[in-house]
Amino acid sequence: MYKPRRDFVGYGANMPDPKWPNGARLAVNFVMNYEEGSEPSIQDGEDHSDTGLSEAHGMGQTVNGRDLAAESLFEYGSRIGFWRLMRIFEERKLPMTVYGCGLAFERNPEASAAIAKAGHDICSHGWRWIKHYELSEADERDHIAKAIASTEKMIGRRPEGWYCRYGPGENTRRLVVEEGGFEYDSDYYGDELPFWLNVDGKGHLVVPYSLTTNDGKYMVGIGNAEQWFTLLKDSFDMLYREGRTQPRMMSVGMHMRVIGHPGRAVGLERLLDYMQKHDGVWITKRVEIARHWTETHPYPGKGLNE
């Protein structure tokens, strides 16, 4: 039975050439995390109102009962931030990937319809925005099934990929492969190119994600859009330079209740406009990266875990 093991080597000094379309130096994927309405809350059975990745994050406040302020911080994301991010990408005719929680989709049919109409690909973020590593195997299997069903109901198609909140449990990847139908998972932060694993005898693709090139940095020290833009620009610039001889990929994580605020969204606009000025940059959907890798570097019969 598959169990995740630590791998400190990866590709090592022999990084493969991803052969991105049209000879691109760098593949860039923007991810909008759609979580609002699926986070832990008293209404949904938890004993607290979640403040994760919000203005109340780390403030240490405790509320006996529902925290209405915390709830409204999340609601800003789906009521305002979502539409601002959708507009920014639509104006530039750029794709993005939606890390979507099934219950969150259910609680905003208008937003779900907009995502479906725009054609953004879906990487399931679970049925709820909760810690999968705290679930029993049976409960996690049920949550995966619910996530698929919710996405199919609200978006009109099943999710192409999988990604948990804050990281998987030891059973997660095995259960995702067992369920079937996922082209990849992104429950890994330790690389800059996709790679194959052998999961119980089946080839399974991992498309790594990043918490560094992510708007979560606003919650841990970055104070304004210019600082965030500088961090992302510097990351892009180095990867673009390296891409002359070794193309890589870059993931940019966005949260509607974080970067959806106007004083932060301007940094996102600057970043998109900056990237679009460069030749040899493939701004694309996450599923397109997975499909390109599967076609160009098919499963070799063994994974990096062998």
C-alpha positions, 0 to 999 in steps of 0.5 A, a space after each residue: 500500500 502506498 505511503 508517502 516518503 521523503 525525497 531529498 533528491 528529486 531530479 537532482 542535477 538532471 532536470 528534464 526539459 519540459 519542452 513547453 509549447 512554442 519553446 516557452 522559457 517559463 510556464 506560469 499558472 495563476 490559482 484562485 482559491 475559492 474557499 469562502 463558505 466551506 471553511 470551519 464554522 459553527 453552523 457547519 459543526 465546528 466549535 469556532 469560526 475560522 479566521 485563516 488567511 483573513 485580516 483577523 489571522 493571527 490576532 488571537 481573538 476568541 469569541 464565545 459563539 459565532 464570530 460574525 466579524 470573521 464570517 464577514 471577512 470570508 464573505 468579502 471574498 465571494 461577494 467582492 473579491 471574486 468578481 474583481 479577480 474575474 474582471 482582472 483576468 477577463 480584461 487581459 484574456 488570461 486563464 486561471 485555475 480555480 482551487 474550488 471547495 465543493 460546498 463553497 460552490 454550492 453556496 454561491 451559484 452565481 459565482 459557480 456559473 461565472 466560473 463555468 462560463 469563463 472555462 477556468 479549469 478546476 482543481 478540487 480543494 476538497 468538499 470543505 476547506 478543512 484539514 484533511 490530515 485530521 480525517 479518518 480514511 473513511 471520512 476522507 474518502 467520503 469528502 473526496 466523493 462529495 467534492 467531485 459531486 458538488 463540482 459536477 453539480 455547480 460547474 457542470 464537469 468534474 475537477 481535473 486535479 486535487 489539492 488539500 488545505 495546508 497539505 494532505 494526510 498520509 492516505 490522501 494521495 492513495 485515496 485520490 488515485 483510488 477514486 480515479 479521474 484526476 489528472 494530477 494532484 498539487 499536494 506538494 511544494 518541493 519542486 519547480 517541475 511536475 513529476 511522476 509517482 508510482 501509487 499502488 502500481 499506477 502512474 500518478 502525476 504531481 504538479 507542485 504548488 507554492 506558498 511563497 509566490 502566494 498572496 498568503 504572504 500578506 498575512 506574514 509580513 508583506 504590507 502592501 502591493 508593491 512589496 508583494 509585486 516585488 517578491 513575485 517579479 523577482 521570482 519571475 525574473 530569476 525563473 525567466 533568466 534560468 529558462 534560457 537553458 532550463 525552463 521551469 514553472 511558476 505557480 501564483 496563489 490568490 485568495 479572493 478575501 486577500 488579494 481581492 481587496 483593491 489595495 492589493 489587487 493593483 499589485 496583481 494587475 502590475 504583475 500580469 501586465 509585467 509578465 505579458 510584456 515578455 516573450 516566451 512566457 506561457 500563462 496557462 491553466 494547471 490542467 494544461 501543464 499536466 496534460 502537456 507533461 503527460 503527453 511530452 513526458 509520459 509515465 516511464 513505468 516508475 516514479 521518483 518514489 522508486 
